[in-house]
Amino acid sequence: MKFFIFAALFAVAAAGTYKVSDYVQSKYEAPAKPAEYEKQTYSFSWDVKDDETYNDFVHTEESDGKVISGSYRVELPDGRTQIVTYRADENGNVADVTYEGEAQYPDETEYKAASYVAPVYSAPAYKAPAYSAPAYKAPVYESAQEYNAPIFRSTYKVPASYPKY
């Protein structure tokens, strides 16, 4: 064990040092003045009316480069229409939310569990197999052959006298 520790210390000492890279990281300098863009004017509008999925939306928005204004309308599940009119400028965002119509909810009825009748099953009936049982005789085995093991006879002769020390 001491040999391995000594060998490891020797290997570390003999390795020496490595040369440091000459790489110098380049400096990133941000542009002195941020790019300025003209304010863009735009206007758009879209509608969705899908009777199969009950989707009914309208959205309109326009901007003159300084003020963004628009509105959207949504048909709510309770039968009302939600209308949001908004305006965004350097002073902040302002939204006006109004509702048209009156909420309509279904009449509450007392819960009635669905009637249920447990299925009735009859016990499976056993049917005898369509084939007849095989008729065969049990196999007859012949007796095993006799085997006589060889007899060991030693050829070693025991000496008549033992050595004395």
N, C-alpha and C positions, 0 to 999 in steps of 0.2 A: 504494500500500500504506500509506504514511504517513497518507494522508487517512482511510482506513478505521480505523486505530488511533486517530487523533485523534478521529474521530466517535464511536467506541465509548467512549473515555474521557470525552468530553463528555456522552454519554447517561447514563453511570453517575453522573457528578457532578450532572447536572441532575435525576436521579430523586429525590434526597432520601431521607428515611427514612419508614418506615411506622409507624402507631400500634400500640402493643402492646395486645393484648386485655385487657379488664378482668376476664376470667374468673378466678375463684378456685376452686381444686379443693376440694371438700368433704372433710372428714376422715371416715374410716371408723373407727368405734369398735366394737370387739367387745363382745358382751354381758359384763356384769360377772361373771356366774356362768353356767357352762355348764348347759344343761338336763339334768336327771337323769330317767332313765326307770326304771320298775320292771323287775326281772328277769322275763323271760317264761319260763314253763314250756311245754314241748312234748314231743311224742312222735310218732314216725312209723316206718313200716316199709314196705318194698316188696320184691317178688320179681319175678324175670324167669326164665321157663323156656321156652325156645324150642328144640325138638328139631331143627328144620330148620337152624338156624345154630349149634347146640351152645352156646348161651348159657344159663348157669345162675348167677344172682346172687341174693343175699339181703342186705338191709341193714336194720338196726334201730338207732334212736338215740332217746335221751330226755334231757331236761334238767329239773332242778328250779330253775333260775335261777342256781345256783352251780356245779354239777358237770354236765358233759356226759359221758355214757357211751353206748357202743354197740358194735355188732359188725357185721362183714360176712363173707360167705362167697362164694368164687369157685371154680368148677370149672376147674382148670388143664388145658392141652392134654396134659400127660403123664399124666393120669389121677388126679392127687392133688387134694385139696380144701384150699384155703388158707382158714384162719379167722383173722380179726384181731379182737381184742377191745381196745377202747381206752377211756381215761378222761382227761378234761381238766378241770383245776380251777385255782385260783390258784397251785398249786405247779408246774404244767407239764403236759405231755402224756406219757402212758404208754401204750404199745401192746404187746400180747402176740400174737405171730404163731405159729400152730401149723399143722401139715400133717397131714392124714389120708390114709391109703393110701400106696402105694409107687409111685414113678415107674416107668412102663413105656415103654420105647423099642422101636421096631421093630428086628428083627434087621438087622444090617448085612450087605448082600450086595454081592458084587463088582460093580462097574459093568459093564454090558454095553451097548454101543452098539446102537442099533436098526439092523436090517438095512435097507440102502438099495440100490435098483437104479436106476441113472440111466435116465431115459426115453430111448427110441429114437425118433427122428423120421426120416421119409423126406424126401428132398429134394423140394421142390414141383415138380410137373410143369407145364410150360408148355402152355397150351391156346391154339390160334389163335383170333382173334376170330371171332365168329359172322357178322359183316357183311363184305361184299366191299369192297375198297379202292375209293375213288371214281375214276371215269374222267372226266377233263375235259381240255380242251386248255388250253395255256398262253395267257394273254392276249396279244393283238396290240395294240401301241401305235402310234398314228400319229405321224409326225415332228412336232416342235414347229414352230410358226409362226416364220417369220423376222422379225427385228426389226432395223431399221436405226436406229442411234443418231443423234441430231441432230448436225450439225456446227456448231461454234461459230465465228462470224465476228465479229471485233472491229471496232467502228466508230471506235475511238480513232485519232487521227492523231498521229503523233510530230512535235513542232515541228522546224522546220528548223535553228534555232539555239538554243543554250542560254544562259541568262543568265550574265553574268560579274559577279563580286563583287569 
